[in-house]
Amino acid sequence: MKRSHIYITSNKNRTVLYVGVTTNLVRRIYQHKTKHYKGFTARYNCDRLVYFEEFTDIKKAMAREKQLKSGNRQRKEDLINSANPEWNDLSQGWLFYFV
């Protein structure tokens, strides 16, 4: 069974939030950290994983992403604060190794 994740990244000053969905969270966070894609997250340095949820159904993950994106910033901050009140980078210490 393939897992999917929704995630929220932020910059070091917590001024920008990005909500995304992926089927490979480790690889996707690596891409954000290395600015692999020259888009929104690279421009605003959103390379800190501050929240994520896991799903077994990609359709449910995509619906959750859409729900989070449609919410206001305060709701996203409340969600992050409920699971990660210090806004630590949850990917700190991850090993990024890809063949």
C-alpha positions as CSV (number, residue, x, y, z in Angstrom):
1,M,0.0,0.0,0.0
2,K,1.5,3.3,-1.1
3,R,1.6,6.1,1.4
4,S,0.9,9.8,0.6
5,H,1.5,12.8,2.7
6,I,0.3,16.4,3.0
7,Y,2.8,18.7,4.5
8,I,3.4,22.3,5.5
9,T,6.8,24.0,5.1
10,S,7.8,27.4,6.4
11,N,10.9,29.7,6.3
12,K,13.1,30.4,9.3
13,N,11.1,33.5,10.3
14,R,7.7,31.7,10.0
15,T,6.5,34.4,7.7
16,V,5.5,32.1,4.8
17,L,3.6,28.8,4.8
18,Y,3.4,26.3,1.9
19,V,1.0,23.4,1.8
20,G,1.8,20.4,-0.5
21,V,1.1,16.8,-1.2
22,T,3.5,14.0,-2.2
23,T,3.9,10.3,-2.4
24,N,7.5,10.5,-1.3
25,L,7.9,12.9,1.7
26,V,11.6,12.5,2.2
27,R,12.5,13.1,-1.4
28,R,10.1,16.1,-1.6
29,I,11.5,17.8,1.5
30,Y,15.0,17.2,0.1
31,Q,13.9,19.0,-3.1
32,H,12.6,21.9,-1.0
33,K,15.9,22.1,0.9
34,T,18.1,22.0,-2.2
35,K,15.7,24.4,-4.1
36,H,15.5,21.8,-6.9
37,Y,12.5,23.5,-8.4
38,K,12.8,27.3,-8.8
39,G,9.2,28.1,-7.7
40,F,7.4,29.5,-4.7
41,T,9.2,27.5,-2.0
42,A,12.7,28.3,-3.4
43,R,11.8,32.0,-3.8
44,Y,10.6,32.3,-0.2
45,N,13.0,29.8,1.4
46,C,10.3,27.4,2.6
47,D,12.6,24.6,3.5
48,R,11.5,23.7,7.1
49,L,9.0,20.9,7.5
50,V,6.7,22.0,10.3
51,Y,3.7,19.7,9.9
52,F,2.7,16.6,8.0
53,E,-0.1,13.9,7.8
54,E,0.1,10.5,6.3
55,F,-2.6,8.8,4.1
56,T,-3.0,5.5,2.4
57,D,-5.2,7.0,-0.3
58,I,-3.8,9.7,-2.5
59,K,-7.3,11.0,-3.2
60,K,-7.8,11.6,0.5
61,A,-4.4,13.3,0.7
62,M,-5.3,15.6,-2.2
63,A,-8.7,16.5,-0.7
64,R,-6.9,17.3,2.6
65,E,-4.4,19.5,0.8
66,K,-7.2,21.4,-0.9
67,Q,-9.0,21.8,2.5
68,L,-5.8,23.2,4.1
69,K,-5.0,25.5,1.2
70,S,-8.5,27.0,1.3
71,G,-8.2,27.7,5.0
72,N,-6.8,30.9,6.4
73,R,-3.4,31.3,7.9
74,Q,-4.6,31.2,11.5
75,R,-6.1,27.7,11.0
76,K,-2.8,26.5,9.5
77,E,-0.9,28.0,12.4
78,D,-3.3,26.4,14.9
79,L,-2.8,23.0,13.3
80,I,1.0,23.4,13.4
81,N,0.9,24.6,17.0
82,S,-1.2,21.6,18.0
83,A,1.4,19.1,16.8
84,N,4.7,21.1,16.8
85,P,4.4,24.2,19.1
86,E,8.1,25.1,18.7
87,W,7.8,24.9,14.9
88,N,10.9,22.7,14.9
89,D,12.0,21.3,11.5
90,L,10.6,17.8,11.6
91,S,13.0,16.7,9.0
92,Q,16.1,17.6,11.1
93,G,18.4,14.7,11.1
94,W,16.8,12.9,8.2
95,L,19.3,11.2,5.9
96,F,18.7,12.1,2.3
97,Y,20.1,9.3,0.2
98,F,18.7,8.4,-3.2
99,V,19.9,5.9,-5.7
